[in-house]
Amino acid sequence: MPPAPASRWARAVACIAATAGLLHAQAPVPGSEEHWYARNRALLDSAAPDPWAQRTPARETGWRLLPTEGTLIFNSTRPWGRNDGVVWAGRGLTAALQGGVAARWGPVRLRVAPVAFWTQNAAFPLIPNGRSGRLAYGDPRFARCIDLPQRFGDAPYRRVDLGDTELAVTALGLTGGFSSARQIWGPARDYPLVMSTNAGGIPHLFGGTARPIHIGIGTIEGRLIAGRVSQSAWSPVQSGVRARFTSAVTGSFTPRGAPWLTVGGNREVQGPWPAGGLTLDRVLRPFQGVLNDNTGSINANEENGFVSVFFRAGFAPDGLEVYGEMSREDFANDLRWLLQKPDDLAALVLGIAKAWAPDATRLRTLRAELVNGELSHHERLQRGFRVPIPPYTHSKTRQGLTSVGQLLGAPAAYGGAGWTVEWSEASPQGRTAVALERLLQLDWQPIGGNARHPQVTYALRLDRLQRRAGAGDLLFSLTPTYTLNAELVSGRDLFGVSALLRWRAW
């Protein structure tokens, strides 16, 4: 019997809520196994059995231990990894450990989940960037305009971070507090353009909705954050003010009568950390001027702006979703310029997913997503630029849109392109997935004006997560990679292997 209309509405709303990209009070940590299972499950039937339900209680009362997660990664030829949070997996062996506690007292919720990692960081050929000393490890194209090291120095690299720590108060449909947790903004799974799990979270204060708010013509959700962003030791900024403030807002709207549709947007503004500390005006910068003709005061304080708009259509319980997101460097020249060239300095993501259940215990998903961050306009001389400029860089706030040397958005969108196709099956016994990915990582190199050949990597990822009663979950992932024109050298092809072993004790 087909579901009643009210049931379809409930399922559609649940599906939208699970994928809006906002951090609800009881939502799983973005990027976790629970997060992705909930998204796929909501596509098909929000009432389906959830293998993780007994492990992630909807309401925490008092204290409880969080799962302890240990990870080993081996990369045979080059660094490899993305959307793995704080961890940067260099060549050779990488080890990471995360754990902690959670508690709840009425409307107050606490999660303390620090993460530590160590990587062997073995040597591999670097692309010359025209700089020397520690700066030679920087980005090969825009070493002066982004904190994105090719390699984190010439010795083992380690870091301890607050991880997915959060203190929040939730009441009357609103939530606020402090967090350093990973975030995913927008509908993209592999390539979120503004906030992804690639670099982990940043320490920030936040406030926003805890659930969809009805406004008559539909429902809205939103979140505003203000925080402090750090750089790596290989940043182009080696003196003066090194810390940055960031203020960002995300919001979405679901029309009344179309619960399957969500539209929304994200905006982020970064700049040097103010000498007197954050002020309300700085916190509210995402709501202020988006135009800049270089004659006013907007952007005179060296701010770096970034904006995106997105849509998502989720047809539950039919198991289908389609979505897209488009970003651009902020501060358009003027309104006329914005109307003529809305895709100036833009990146685009498109995705589709289909979920189905062969029986009452298994959930299968087939999905595809592509991203393109190559430039749609090349008449840069109209704005004084003589070489192409990829997203996330900046000539004033010279660390770019990064955190501790990793991109806050999608690495594949950094002047490149890519796609991922994945099939997966989840059941109470675990998860199996097969994915094929193509990354156009380096398409051009302005140093010296020499023509270069594009560096393209194909990767085949095989995942097997085994749920072991009383012994935790064990994930094994094997990813053979094949890179054409490594280091932008024609004919220099490179075969590599990345292997991951993760044990999660409950």
ZIPE-V697440 format. One line per field, one symbol per residue. ss: DSSP state (@ for helix, = for strand, . for the rest). burial: b if it has 24 or more other C-alpha atoms within 12 Angstrom, else e. Layout:
ss->???
burial->???
This chain:
ss->....@@@@@@@@@@@@@@@.............@@@@@@@@@@@@.................====..========................=======..=====..======.=====.............@@@@@...................=====.=..======..======........................======...==...============..............============.....============.......@@@@.@@@...=............============....==========..=..@@@@@@.....===========......==========.......@@@@..................==..==...@@@...===========..=============....@@@.....==============...=============.@@@.....============.
burial->eeeeeeebbbbbbbbbbbbbbbbbbbbbbbbbbbbbbbbbbbbbbbebebbbeebbeeebeeeebbbebbbbbbbbbbbbbbbbbbbbbbbbbbbbbbbbbbbbeebbbbbbbbbbbbbbbbeeebbbbeeeebbbbbbbbbbbbbbbbbbbbbeebbbebbbbbbbbbbeeebbbbbbbbbbbbbbbbbbbbbbbbbbbbbbbbbbbbbbbbeeeeebbbbbbbbbbbbbbbbbbbeeeebbbbbbbbbbbbbbeeebbbbbbbbbbbbbbbeeeebeeebbbbbeeebebeeeeebbeebbbbbbbbbbbbbbbbbbbbbbbbbbbbbbbbeeeeeeeebbbbbbbbbbbbbbbbeeeebbbbbbbbbbbbbbebeeeeeeeeeebbbbbbbbbbbbbbbbbbbbbbbbbbbbbbbbbbbbbbbbbebbbbbbbbbbbbbbbbbeeeeeeebbbbbbbbbbbbbbeeeeebbbbbbbbbbbbbbbbbeeeebebbbbbbbbbbb
